[in-house]
Amino acid sequence: MSPEQAVSTGTTVMAMCYDGGVVMAADSRTSTGTYVANRASRKISKVHDKIFVCRCGSAADTQALTGMVINYLGQHAIEIGNMPTVNTAANLFKVIAYNNKDNLSAGLIVAGWDEKLGGQ
């Protein structure tokens, strides 16, 4: 008897820059161990008009983190009277995630387009 093959689990998320912007992609399955809990989950979330985040890890953690960034980024956009930059969104994710690093299980890719640097 030969041993069984390992079950391949995990999320695939990616983002690629090109001259006109950014392309983001993610698989759609949510698993709990070897059990597929949802075949059609959304792992790419809109953070602002042209800024998005690919989420992996704990769905609850990444959804809560994304909700906080959406709130802060919306307030920031009103304060500056302009669209926020992708760098600002990425830094918000970084600061909040780092301040809660012992409590979160989250992997994130922040990407989008802004007037300063284009696609990033």
All heavy atoms as an XYZ file, in Angstrom:
879
protein
N       0.832     -1.164      0.000
C       0.000      0.000      0.000
C       0.887      1.242      0.000
O       1.794      1.367      0.800
C      -0.909      0.030      1.215
C      -1.898     -1.120      1.238
S      -3.110     -0.991      2.548
C      -3.876      0.526      2.227
N       0.597      2.124     -0.926
C       1.356      3.376     -0.980
C       0.578      4.482     -0.257
O      -0.651      4.450     -0.191
C       1.592      3.776     -2.437
O       0.371      3.956     -3.088
N       1.298      5.452      0.276
C       0.601      6.533      0.995
C      -0.241      7.382      0.051
O       0.057      7.492     -1.146
C       1.746      7.357      1.601
C       2.942      6.996      0.814
C       2.724      5.615      0.277
N      -1.295      7.960      0.593
C      -2.165      8.825     -0.210
C      -1.429     10.121     -0.545
O      -0.568     10.568      0.202
C      -3.443      9.150      0.563
C      -4.321      7.956      0.784
C      -5.596      8.342      1.524
O      -5.909      9.540      1.600
O      -6.257      7.431      2.025
N      -1.805     10.710     -1.672
C      -1.236     11.990     -2.065
C      -1.804     13.101     -1.191
O      -2.959     13.050     -0.779
C      -1.575     12.288     -3.538
C      -0.947     11.309     -4.511
C       0.572     11.427     -4.507
O       1.114     12.504     -4.423
N       1.230     10.283     -4.572
N      -0.994     14.092     -0.918
C      -1.439     15.226     -0.108
C      -2.516     16.004     -0.848
O      -2.492     16.115     -2.073
C      -0.260     16.136      0.190
N      -3.461     16.525     -0.095
C      -4.525     17.333     -0.670
C      -3.984     18.748     -0.855
O      -3.391     19.318      0.057
C      -5.769     17.359      0.253
C      -6.834     18.274     -0.309
C      -6.297     15.955      0.431
N      -4.175     19.287     -2.035
C      -3.718     20.636     -2.315
C      -4.762     21.639     -1.845
O      -5.883     21.644     -2.330
C      -3.479     20.800     -3.822
O      -3.111     22.124     -4.107
N      -4.394     22.444     -0.856
C      -5.309     23.469     -0.353
C      -4.603     24.814     -0.379
O      -3.404     24.905     -0.533
C      -5.749     23.162      1.092
O      -4.584     23.149      1.914
C      -6.481     21.856      1.193
N      -5.360     25.860     -0.211
C      -4.792     27.201     -0.177
C      -5.430     28.075     -1.230
O      -6.116     27.611     -2.137
N      -5.204     29.351     -1.080
C      -5.773     30.346     -1.975
C      -4.731     30.800     -2.979
O      -3.564     30.924     -2.648
C      -6.268     31.554     -1.152
O      -7.339     31.115     -0.336
C      -6.748     32.671     -2.031
N      -5.172     31.067     -4.174
C      -4.310     31.643     -5.198
C      -4.810     33.050     -5.493
O      -5.944     33.222     -5.934
C      -4.347     30.805     -6.491
O      -3.953     29.472     -6.174
C      -3.436     31.380     -7.540
N      -3.980     34.046     -5.195
C      -4.283     35.437     -5.526
C      -3.071     36.029     -6.218
O      -1.939     35.660     -5.920
C      -4.657     36.283     -4.281
C      -5.966     35.832     -3.682
C      -3.572     36.255     -3.244
N      -3.321     36.925     -7.166
C      -2.198     37.543     -7.874
C      -2.605     38.885     -8.451
O      -3.797     39.157     -8.641
C      -1.681     36.632     -8.978
C      -2.711     36.281    -10.029
S      -2.176     35.047    -11.195
C      -1.050     35.956    -12.185
N      -1.628     39.728     -8.714
C      -1.862     41.022     -9.346
C      -0.686     41.300    -10.266
O       0.462     40.999     -9.931
C      -1.993     42.115     -8.296
N      -0.978     41.841    -11.445
C       0.063     42.150    -12.426
C      -0.150     43.552    -12.964
O      -1.274     43.930    -13.303
C       0.009     41.157    -13.588
C       0.279     39.730    -13.189
S      -0.106     38.578    -14.501
C      -1.881     38.588    -14.443
N       0.929     44.330    -13.026
C       0.873     45.674    -13.605
C       1.141     45.603    -15.098
O       1.910     44.760    -15.558
C       1.928     46.564    -12.971
S       1.586     47.014    -11.287
N       0.518     46.493    -15.840
C       0.821     46.683    -17.254
C       0.719     48.174    -17.536
O       0.442     48.967    -16.629
C      -0.103     45.841    -18.153
C      -1.552     46.273    -18.144
C      -2.064     47.046    -19.183
C      -2.414     45.908    -17.119
C      -3.402     47.447    -19.180
C      -3.738     46.303    -17.110
C      -4.217     47.074    -18.143
O      -5.531     47.476    -18.142
N       0.973     48.599    -18.765
C       1.026     50.025    -19.093
C      -0.256     50.770    -18.734
O      -0.207     51.916    -18.317
C       1.318     50.226    -20.586
C       2.730     49.819    -20.945
O       3.571     49.737    -20.033
O       2.993     49.578    -22.136
N      -1.406     50.140    -18.890
C      -2.675     50.825    -18.665
C      -3.268     50.640    -17.287
O      -4.303     51.211    -16.975
N      -2.655     49.842    -16.413
C      -3.233     49.631    -15.094
C      -2.762     48.358    -14.432
O      -1.604     47.974    -14.543
N      -3.699     47.666    -13.800
C      -3.396     46.459    -13.033
C      -4.466     45.412    -13.314
O      -5.639     45.741    -13.463
C      -3.393     46.767    -11.513
C      -3.162     45.525    -10.698
C      -2.363     47.817    -11.184
N      -4.056     44.155    -13.374
C      -4.997     43.034    -13.470
C      -4.852     42.213    -12.194
O      -3.741     41.867    -11.799
C      -4.694     42.144    -14.700
C      -5.578     40.917    -14.700
C      -4.852     42.924    -15.978
N      -5.977     41.937    -11.550
C      -5.968     41.128    -10.334
C      -6.783     39.857    -10.567
O      -7.767     39.886    -11.294
C      -6.558     41.920     -9.162
C      -5.810     43.187     -8.852
S      -6.583     44.155     -7.561
C      -5.965     43.314     -6.118
N      -6.364     38.770     -9.931
C      -7.067     37.501    -10.102
C      -7.023     36.704     -8.800
O      -6.089     36.845     -8.013
C      -6.430     36.693    -11.225
N      -8.040     35.890     -8.607
C      -8.097     35.013     -7.433
C      -8.979     33.818     -7.750
O      -9.864     33.895     -8.601
C      -8.667     35.770     -6.234
N      -8.707     32.712     -7.060
C      -9.608     31.574     -7.199
C     -10.883     31.884     -6.423
O     -10.973     32.918     -5.763
C      -8.943     30.289     -6.695
C      -8.691     30.313     -5.198
O      -8.483     31.408     -4.646
O      -8.716     29.245     -4.572
N     -11.876     31.014     -6.516
C     -13.161     31.335     -5.896
C     -13.576     30.371     -4.791
O     -14.638     30.531     -4.217
C     -14.259     31.359     -6.967
O     -14.385     30.083     -7.548
N     -12.732     29.420     -4.451
C     -13.136     28.438     -3.440
C     -12.677     28.838     -2.047
O     -11.561     29.293     -1.857
C     -12.553     27.062     -3.755
C     -13.216     26.415     -4.932
C     -12.710     25.025     -5.097
N     -13.411     24.383     -6.201
C     -13.221     23.142     -6.563
N     -12.349     22.408     -5.914
N     -13.898     22.632     -7.559
N     -13.551     28.623     -1.072
C     -13.211     28.803      0.334
C     -13.222     27.425      0.971
O     -14.208     26.701      0.855
C     -14.239     29.707      1.034
O     -14.245     30.972      0.385
C     -13.899     29.893      2.493
N     -12.124     27.071      1.623
C     -12.040     25.734      2.208
C     -11.804     25.797      3.713
O     -11.284     26.774      4.243
C     -10.916     24.932      1.551
O      -9.687     25.587      1.732
N     -12.217     24.733      4.363
C     -11.949     24.516      5.772
C     -11.253     23.172      5.847
O     -11.910     22.139      5.804
C     -13.265     24.489      6.581
O     -13.978     25.687      6.317
C     -13.008     24.359      8.052
N      -9.934     23.202      5.849
C      -9.175     21.955      5.749
C      -9.350     21.389      4.350
O      -9.087     22.057      3.361
N      -9.833     20.162      4.249
C     -10.045     19.549      2.940
C     -11.475     19.731      2.446
O     -11.803     19.337      1.333
C      -9.734     18.043      2.989
O     -10.563     17.437      3.974
C      -8.274     17.809      3.320
N     -12.329     20.331      3.262
C     -13.731     20.546      2.912
C     -13.900     21.904      2.235
O     -13.475     22.926      2.760
C     -14.592     20.479      4.181
C     -16.039     20.823      3.958
C     -16.889     19.954      3.285
C     -16.550     22.028      4.409
C     -18.224     20.272      3.078
C     -17.880     22.361      4.203
C     -18.706     21.478      3.537
O     -20.011     21.801      3.329
N     -14.526     21.924      1.054
C     -14.803     23.174      0.353
C     -16.104     23.745      0.912
O     -17.188     23.216      0.682
C     -14.902     22.958     -1.171
C     -15.288     24.252     -1.866
C     -13.591     22.426     -1.715
N     -15.996     24.841      1.653
C     -17.155     25.438      2.316
C     -17.983     26.288      1.355
O     -19.196     26.392      1.516
C     -16.700     26.284      3.502
N     -17.329     26.909      0.375
C     -18.038     27.768     -0.578
C     -17.303     27.714     -1.908
O     -16.106     27.966     -1.966
C     -18.085     29.202     -0.038
C     -18.926     30.123     -0.893
O     -19.359     29.767     -1.989
N     -19.156     31.322     -0.404
N     -18.027     27.394     -2.969
C     -17.405     27.297     -4.284
C     -17.368     28.632     -5.014
O     -16.730     28.746     -6.051
C     -18.164     26.291     -5.159
C     -18.073     24.874     -4.671
C     -18.810     23.915     -5.579
N     -20.178     24.352     -5.816
C     -20.789     24.332     -7.003
N     -20.157     23.870     -8.048
N     -22.019     24.754     -7.125
N     -18.053     29.643     -4.517
C     -18.158     30.911     -5.238
C     -17.958     32.111     -4.317
O     -18.808     32.976     -4.226
C     -19.507     30.995     -5.940
N     -16.843     32.134     -3.616
C     -16.586     33.273     -2.729
C     -15.835     34.368     -3.490
O     -15.186     34.109     -4.492
C     -15.779     32.830     -1.505
O     -14.543     32.305     -1.914
N     -15.938     35.592     -2.983
C     -15.269     36.727     -3.615
C     -14.047     37.090     -2.792
O     -14.182     37.521     -1.649
C     -16.220     37.911     -3.708
C     -17.355     37.634     -4.649
C     -18.184     38.875     -4.875
N     -19.233     38.562     -5.831
C     -20.455     39.037     -5.756
N     -20.787     39.851     -4.773
N     -21.346     38.704     -6.653
N     -12.877     36.933     -3.378
C     -11.640     37.195     -2.660
C     -10.991     38.508     -3.081
O      -9.951     38.867     -2.559
C     -10.669     36.042     -2.876
C     -11.190     34.746     -2.274
C     -10.241     33.613     -2.456
C     -10.838     32.339     -1.892
N      -9.970     31.201     -2.082
N     -11.609     39.208     -4.009
C     -11.138     40.532     -4.411
C     -12.203     41.534     -3.991
O     -13.358     41.411     -4.371
C     -10.875     40.620     -5.921
C      -9.825     39.595     -6.333
C     -10.423     42.034     -6.297
C      -9.573     39.531     -7.836
N     -11.802     42.498     -3.164
C     -12.747     43.478     -2.627
C     -12.376     44.883     -3.087
O     -11.202     45.232     -3.161
C     -12.732     43.450     -1.100
O     -13.108     42.186     -0.635
N     -13.403     45.686     -3.346
C     -13.206     47.083     -3.720
C     -12.987     47.896     -2.451
O     -13.799     47.853     -1.534
C     -14.434     47.588     -4.473
C     -14.288     48.979     -5.020
C     -15.508     49.351     -5.851
C     -15.346     50.703     -6.493
N     -16.487     51.028     -7.357
N     -11.881     48.647     -2.427
C     -11.549     49.471     -1.274
C     -11.948     50.924     -1.535
O     -12.424     51.613     -0.646
C     -10.042     49.373     -0.948
C      -9.666     50.256      0.216
C      -9.654     47.936     -0.673
N     -11.739     51.378     -2.759
C     -12.157     52.708     -3.195
C     -12.420     52.612     -4.687
O     -12.326     51.526     -5.258
C     -11.097     53.758     -2.857
C     -11.664     55.139     -2.674
N     -11.767     56.024     -3.698
C     -12.179     55.752     -1.590
C     -12.314     57.144     -3.254
N     -12.579     56.998     -1.961
N     -12.737     53.729     -5.342
C     -13.148     53.696     -6.744
C     -12.195     52.908     -7.643
O     -12.633     52.135     -8.482
C     -13.298     55.118     -7.292
C     -14.499     55.827     -6.681
O     -15.367     55.141     -6.109
O     -14.556     57.057     -6.780
N     -10.887     53.084     -7.481
C      -9.924     52.414     -8.351
C      -8.868     51.663     -7.559
O      -7.761     51.439     -8.039
C      -9.260     53.446     -9.265
C     -10.261     54.099    -10.208
C      -9.607     55.116    -11.105
C     -10.659     55.765    -11.994
N     -10.091     56.792    -12.846
N      -9.200     51.268     -6.334
C      -8.268     50.532     -5.478
C      -8.969     49.272     -4.978
O     -10.095     49.328     -4.488
C      -7.801     51.393     -4.287
C      -7.154     52.692     -4.779
C      -6.831     50.613     -3.410
C      -6.865     53.698     -3.691
N      -8.276     48.140     -5.100
C      -8.838     46.844     -4.724
C      -7.839     46.071     -3.874
O      -6.656     46.385     -3.865
C      -9.186     46.029     -5.978
C     -10.271     46.647     -6.808
C      -9.990     47.653     -7.711
C     -11.589     46.226     -6.670
C     -10.993     48.243     -8.469
C     -12.596     46.799     -7.422
C     -12.295     47.813     -8.322
N      -8.329     45.031     -3.187
C      -7.459     44.181     -2.388
C      -7.806     42.723     -2.644
O      -8.979     42.353     -2.697
C      -7.554     44.521     -0.872
C      -8.953     44.312     -0.343
C      -6.549     43.729     -0.060
N      -6.771     41.897     -2.840
C      -6.933     40.438     -2.894
C      -6.724     39.933     -1.474
O      -5.733     40.277     -0.826
C      -5.881     39.801     -3.801
S      -6.095     40.077     -5.547
N      -7.655     39.105     -0.996
C      -7.630     38.649      0.384
C      -7.435     37.144      0.466
O      -8.035     36.404     -0.286
C      -8.944     39.004      1.082
C      -9.304     40.459      1.037
C     -10.649     40.774      1.688
N     -11.787     40.183      0.973
C     -12.523     39.191      1.429
N     -12.277     38.631      2.586
N     -13.531     38.725      0.720
N      -6.583     36.713      1.400
C      -6.476     35.280      1.707
C      -6.177     35.127      3.190
O      -5.759     36.071      3.851
C      -5.424     34.600      0.848
S      -3.750     35.154      1.118
N      -6.402     33.951      3.706
C      -6.258     33.713      5.135
C      -7.639     33.583      5.750
O      -8.567     33.077      5.119
N      -7.793     34.058      6.955
C      -9.079     34.013      7.640
C     -10.032     35.008      6.988
O      -9.749     36.201      6.928
C      -8.899     34.357      9.117
O     -10.143     34.636      9.713
N     -11.175     34.514      6.505
C     -12.152     35.384      5.846
C     -12.651     36.464      6.800
O     -12.774     37.627      6.425
C     -13.317     34.559      5.316
N     -12.900     36.099      8.044
C     -13.393     37.081      9.019
C     -12.358     38.175      9.252
O     -12.697     39.368      9.292
C     -13.740     36.384     10.326
N     -11.093     37.783      9.401
C     -10.033     38.770      9.632
C      -9.873     39.704      8.444
O      -9.792     40.926      8.606
C      -8.698     38.063      9.900
C      -8.659     37.346     11.237
O      -9.571     37.565     12.055
O      -7.704     36.577     11.450
N      -9.823     39.143      7.245
C      -9.587     39.985      6.071
C     -10.788     40.871      5.754
O     -10.618     41.997      5.304
C      -9.210     39.142      4.841
O     -10.258     38.218      4.544
C      -7.903     38.389      5.061
N     -12.000     40.378      6.005
C     -13.185     41.208      5.793
C     -13.241     42.357      6.787
O     -13.562     43.494      6.425
C     -14.455     40.364      5.877
C     -14.659     39.473      4.690
C     -15.819     38.496      4.860
O     -16.439     38.429      5.930
N     -16.111     37.739      3.826
N     -12.911     42.088      8.045
C     -12.910     43.143      9.061
C     -11.837     44.181      8.753
O     -12.089     45.394      8.833
C     -12.681     42.539     10.443
N     -10.660     43.726      8.380
C      -9.561     44.623      8.033
C      -9.924     45.487      6.828
O      -9.707     46.704      6.827
C      -8.302     43.798      7.746
C      -6.997     44.510      7.512
C      -6.632     45.400      8.681
C      -5.900     43.489      7.278
N     -10.513     44.872      5.813
C     -10.935     45.610      4.622
C     -12.003     46.642      4.970
O     -11.953     47.780      4.489
C     -11.455     44.636      3.545
O     -10.404     43.725      3.212
C     -11.893     45.367      2.294
N     -12.941     46.288      5.819
C     -13.971     47.231      6.248
C     -13.395     48.444      6.959
O     -13.820     49.583      6.732
N     -12.398     48.217      7.798
C     -11.751     49.327      8.500
C     -11.035     50.252      7.516
O     -11.140     51.481      7.617
C     -10.763     48.781      9.539
C     -11.435     48.052     10.680
S     -10.277     47.166     11.720
C      -9.541     48.505     12.622
N     -10.331     49.662      6.562
C      -9.592     50.471      5.582
C     -10.565     51.246      4.701
O     -10.324     52.418      4.390
C      -8.626     49.599      4.749
C      -8.039     50.385      3.597
C      -7.519     49.048      5.635
N     -11.669     50.635      4.300
C     -12.680     51.336      3.498
C     -13.174     52.568      4.256
O     -13.293     53.661      3.687
C     -13.854     50.393      3.138
C     -13.409     49.359      2.114
C     -15.049     51.181      2.630
C     -14.418     48.233      1.890
N     -13.438     52.405      5.546
C     -13.914     53.506      6.371
C     -12.867     54.631      6.444
O     -13.178     55.794      6.174
C     -14.256     52.990      7.769
C     -14.801     54.063      8.671
O     -15.502     54.962      8.229
N     -14.472     53.969      9.941
N     -11.645     54.287      6.826
C     -10.587     55.296      6.965
C     -10.253     55.959      5.635
O     -10.018     57.164      5.577
C      -9.325     54.680      7.561
C      -9.429     54.337      9.025
C      -9.026     53.100      9.498
C      -9.933     55.253      9.938
C      -9.116     52.780     10.836
C     -10.031     54.949     11.287
C      -9.611     53.703     11.726
O      -9.698     53.391     13.056
N     -10.227     55.176      4.566
C      -9.884     55.726      3.256
C     -10.977     56.668      2.754
O     -10.682     57.694      2.135
C      -9.652     54.585      2.260
C      -8.729     54.866      1.094
C      -7.358     55.306      1.579
C      -8.594     53.649      0.218
N     -12.234     56.337      3.032
C     -13.333     57.226      2.668
C     -13.247     58.552      3.395
O     -13.437     59.621      2.801
N     -12.926     58.505      4.691
C     -12.746     59.732      5.463
C     -11.565     60.548      4.932
O     -11.645     61.776      4.813
C     -12.514     59.396      6.940
C     -13.719     58.846      7.640
C     -13.406     58.466      9.080
O     -12.417     58.912      9.655
N     -14.252     57.632      9.659
N     -10.479     59.865      4.613
C      -9.284     60.528      4.088
C      -9.585     61.220      2.759
O      -9.152     62.356      2.537
C      -8.154     59.505      3.921
C      -6.898     60.060      3.355
N      -6.117     60.965      4.032
C      -6.286     59.846      2.161
C      -5.071     61.285      3.280
N      -5.154     60.615      2.142
N     -10.336     60.565      1.886
C     -10.680     61.146      0.579
C     -11.498     62.424      0.766
O     -11.290     63.412      0.045
C     -11.456     60.134     -0.267
N     -12.403     62.431      1.739
C     -13.204     63.629      2.010
C     -12.316     64.749      2.547
O     -12.430     65.900      2.139
C     -14.351     63.300      2.994
C     -15.370     62.396      2.310
C     -15.013     64.575      3.504
C     -16.392     61.790      3.254
N     -11.390     64.397      3.447
C     -10.498     65.400      4.043
C      -9.606     66.069      2.997
O      -9.423     67.283      3.026
C      -9.623     64.769      5.122
C     -10.364     64.433      6.392
C      -9.496     63.685      7.396
O      -8.303     63.431      7.107
O     -10.025     63.357      8.470
N      -9.043     65.275      2.083
C      -8.129     65.845      1.090
C      -8.870     66.381     -0.132
O      -8.291     67.103     -0.936
C      -7.029     64.844      0.658
C      -7.618     63.618     -0.045
C      -6.186     64.438      1.852
C      -6.592     62.689     -0.658
N     -10.133     66.016     -0.272
C     -10.924     66.494     -1.400
C     -10.475     65.934     -2.731
O     -10.666     66.563     -3.772
N      -9.871     64.758     -2.701
C      -9.348     64.129     -3.919
C      -9.354     62.618     -3.730
O      -9.600     62.116     -2.636
C      -7.927     64.636     -4.183
C      -7.554     64.582     -5.653
O      -8.241     63.959     -6.457
N      -6.472     65.248     -5.992
N      -9.061     61.906     -4.805
C      -8.986     60.446     -4.730
C      -7.737     60.035     -3.943
O      -6.671     60.612     -4.145
C      -8.913     59.840     -6.130
C     -10.095     60.195     -7.009
S     -11.596     59.450     -6.424
C     -11.380     57.827     -7.073
N      -7.849     59.046     -3.069
C      -6.662     58.577     -2.337
C      -5.729     57.798     -3.265
O      -6.154     57.285     -4.304
C      -7.245     57.663     -1.267
C      -8.545     57.213     -1.823
C      -9.051     58.327     -2.685
N      -4.470     57.725     -2.882
C      -3.504     56.980     -3.689
C      -3.499     55.508     -3.270
O      -3.924     55.161     -2.161
C      -2.085     57.552     -3.527
O      -1.674     57.390     -2.162
C      -2.019     59.016     -3.929
N      -2.993     54.671     -4.160
C      -2.859     53.242     -3.862
C      -1.888     53.064     -2.695
O      -2.095     52.232     -1.815
C      -2.377     52.465     -5.109
C      -2.177     50.993     -4.781
C      -3.363     52.624     -6.249
N      -0.842     53.874     -2.653
C       0.143     53.806     -1.583
C      -0.501     54.093     -0.225
O      -0.194     53.429      0.767
C       1.281     54.792     -1.860
C       2.444     54.586     -0.921
O       2.844     53.468     -0.656
N       2.982     55.679     -0.400
N      -1.387     55.062     -0.173
C      -2.088     55.380      1.079
C      -2.918     54.184      1.538
O      -2.899     53.823      2.721
C      -2.990     56.613      0.898
O      -2.188     57.729      0.528
C      -3.752     56.936      2.169
N      -3.635     53.554      0.613
C      -4.448     52.384      0.959
C      -3.565     51.241      1.455
O      -3.872     50.599      2.464
C      -5.272     51.936     -0.245
N      -2.456     50.999      0.756
C      -1.545     49.922      1.157
C      -0.958     50.196      2.537
O      -0.834     49.281      3.359
C      -0.436     49.761      0.117
N      -0.616     51.459      2.805
C      -0.069     51.803      4.120
C      -1.104     51.644      5.227
O      -0.766     51.224      6.334
C       0.500     53.224      4.115
C       1.882     53.265      3.506
O       2.652     52.333      3.644
N       2.183     54.346      2.824
N      -2.361     51.966      4.950
C      -3.419     51.748      5.937
C      -3.551     50.264      6.274
O      -3.637     49.882      7.449
C      -4.757     52.281      5.423
C      -5.029     53.750      5.660
C      -6.275     54.189      4.893
C      -5.201     54.040      7.132
N      -3.576     49.419      5.238
C      -3.629     47.973      5.465
C      -2.432     47.529      6.288
O      -2.566     46.748      7.235
C      -3.651     47.204      4.139
C      -5.022     46.995      3.573
C      -5.447     47.721      2.483
C      -5.883     46.060      4.117
C      -6.713     47.529      1.945
C      -7.150     45.852      3.593
C      -7.561     46.588      2.500
N      -1.239     48.025      5.930
C      -0.004     47.627      6.616
C      -0.044     47.999      8.091
O       0.246     47.170      8.955
C       1.198     48.277      5.937
C       2.520     47.975      6.607
C       3.666     48.685      5.926
C       3.605     50.156      6.283
N       4.775     50.914      5.823
N      -0.408     49.244      8.399
C      -0.406     49.717      9.785
C      -1.423     48.950     10.630
O      -1.105     48.491     11.738
C      -0.678     51.242      9.835
C      -0.987     51.708     11.243
C       0.503     52.004      9.271
N      -2.636     48.799     10.116
C      -3.671     48.105     10.890
C      -3.309     46.634     11.071
O      -3.456     46.069     12.163
C      -5.055     48.265     10.232
C      -5.470     49.749     10.238
C      -6.102     47.431     10.961
C      -6.696     50.047      9.400
N      -2.824     45.988     10.012
C      -2.447     44.572     10.115
C      -1.268     44.389     11.074
O      -1.268     43.459     11.896
C      -2.107     44.015      8.741
N      -0.278     45.279     10.990
C       0.888     45.143     11.869
C       0.513     45.366     13.330
O       0.988     44.656     14.215
C       1.990     46.117     11.461
C       3.254     45.920     12.264
C       4.125     44.871     11.964
C       3.551     46.739     13.340
C       5.269     44.662     12.707
C       4.696     46.534     14.095
C       5.549     45.496     13.777
O       6.678     45.287     14.521
N      -0.354     46.332     13.589
C      -0.769     46.603     14.967
C      -1.590     45.455     15.561
O      -1.743     45.380     16.779
C      -1.568     47.902     15.047
C      -0.689     49.119     14.862
O       0.516     49.062     15.078
N      -1.278     50.221     14.444
N      -2.120     44.588     14.710
C      -2.903     43.440     15.165
C      -2.277     42.116     14.737
O      -2.970     41.113     14.617
C      -4.334     43.551     14.616
C      -5.052     44.754     15.157
O      -5.482     44.768     16.296
N      -5.143     45.810     14.353
N      -0.976     42.116     14.517
C      -0.297     40.951     13.937
C      -0.452     39.668     14.749
O      -0.434     38.580     14.195
C       1.176     41.245     13.702
C       1.957     41.475     14.967
C       3.392     41.817     14.673
C       4.106     42.092     15.975
N       4.890     43.270     15.934
N      -0.612     39.782     16.058
C      -0.748     38.583     16.885
C      -2.159     37.999     16.844
O      -2.374     36.891     17.295
C      -0.381     38.905     18.333
C       1.087     39.288     18.472
O       1.899     38.806     17.655
O       1.410     40.077     19.376
N      -3.108     38.757     16.308
C      -4.505     38.325     16.307
C      -5.057     38.020     14.919
O      -6.198     37.578     14.810
C      -5.379     39.413     16.957
C      -4.918     39.752     18.355
O      -4.615     38.864     19.134
N      -4.848     41.033     18.669
N      -4.297     38.297     13.863
C      -4.806     38.145     12.500
C      -4.141     36.990     11.765
O      -2.978     36.684     11.983
C      -4.559     39.426     11.687
C      -5.276     40.697     12.117
C      -4.816     41.854     11.253
C      -6.770     40.521     12.015
N      -4.895     36.398     10.874
C      -4.372     35.442      9.912
C      -4.800     35.964      8.542
O      -5.892     35.650      8.066
C      -4.952     34.055     10.173
O      -4.549     33.167      9.147
N      -3.958     36.818      7.961
C      -4.371     37.511      6.739
C      -3.186     37.703      5.795
O      -2.093     38.050      6.221
C      -4.973     38.865      7.086
N      -3.450     37.472      4.519
C      -2.509     37.802      3.457
C      -3.234     38.707      2.476
O      -4.373     38.449      2.099
N      -2.585     39.796      2.076
C      -3.261     40.813      1.268
C      -2.370     41.279      0.123
O      -1.157     41.386      0.285
C      -3.615     42.028      2.135
C      -4.411     41.746      3.396
C      -4.297     42.900      4.367
C      -5.855     41.490      3.040
N      -2.993     41.567     -1.007
C      -2.335     42.257     -2.109
C      -3.198     43.469     -2.430
O      -4.364     43.321     -2.804
C      -2.204     41.378     -3.368
C      -1.381     40.127     -3.086
C      -1.580     42.191     -4.508
C      -1.329     39.157     -4.260
N      -2.641     44.659     -2.253
C      -3.365     45.893     -2.540
C      -2.869     46.413     -3.883
O      -1.671     46.519     -4.113
C      -3.115     46.958     -1.453
C      -3.875     48.237     -1.759
C      -3.517     46.412     -0.084
N      -3.805     46.706     -4.776
C      -3.434     47.185     -6.111
C      -4.520     48.129     -6.622
O      -5.643     48.128     -6.135
C      -3.258     46.013     -7.078
N      -4.142     48.920     -7.611
C      -5.110     49.842     -8.204
C      -4.432     50.842     -9.099
O      -3.296     50.662     -9.538
N      -5.146     51.928     -9.370
C      -4.662     52.983    -10.260
C      -4.924     54.323     -9.590
O      -5.997     54.551     -9.039
C      -5.384     52.914    -11.605
C      -4.858     53.867    -12.615
C      -3.888     53.600    -13.552
C      -5.245     55.218    -12.819
N      -3.656     54.713    -14.301
C      -4.461     55.744    -13.887
C      -6.150     56.071    -12.203
C      -4.583     57.042    -14.337
C      -6.274     57.371    -12.647
C      -5.500     57.847    -13.718
N      -3.939     55.203     -9.644
C      -4.145     56.579     -9.177
C      -3.469     57.545    -10.147
O      -2.707     57.141    -11.019
C      -3.668     56.780     -7.733
C      -2.187     56.547     -7.519
O      -1.370     56.953     -8.357
O      -1.834     55.939     -6.492
N      -3.774     58.828     -9.968
C      -3.276     59.848    -10.896
C      -1.781     60.095    -10.766
O      -1.129     60.523    -11.699
C      -4.044     61.154    -10.699
C      -5.498     61.040    -11.078
C      -6.297     62.294    -10.765
O      -5.727     63.254    -10.219
O      -7.496     62.316    -11.081
N      -1.221     59.819     -9.583
C       0.202     60.068     -9.356
C       1.094     59.077    -10.101
O       1.985     59.462    -10.844
C       0.530     59.988     -7.861
C       0.383     61.265     -7.121
C       0.931     61.091     -5.715
C       0.861     62.405     -4.976
N       1.338     62.273     -3.602
N       0.869     57.782     -9.870
C       1.774     56.754    -10.385
C       1.105     55.774    -11.350
O       1.759     54.835    -11.805
C       2.407     55.984     -9.220
C       3.275     56.807     -8.259
C       3.710     55.959     -7.092
C       4.463     57.389     -8.984
N      -0.162     55.949    -11.634
C      -0.853     55.025    -12.533
C      -1.106     53.689    -11.849
O      -1.381     53.618    -10.667
N      -0.988     52.602    -12.608
C      -1.222     51.254    -12.074
C      -0.073     50.799    -11.202
O       1.073     50.935    -11.563
N      -0.437     50.248    -10.043
C       0.592     49.749     -9.125
C      -0.001     48.727     -8.184
O      -1.197     48.671     -7.990
C       1.209     50.894     -8.340
C       0.185     51.774     -7.670
C       0.734     53.104     -7.245
O       1.766     53.151     -6.621
N       0.078     54.157     -7.618
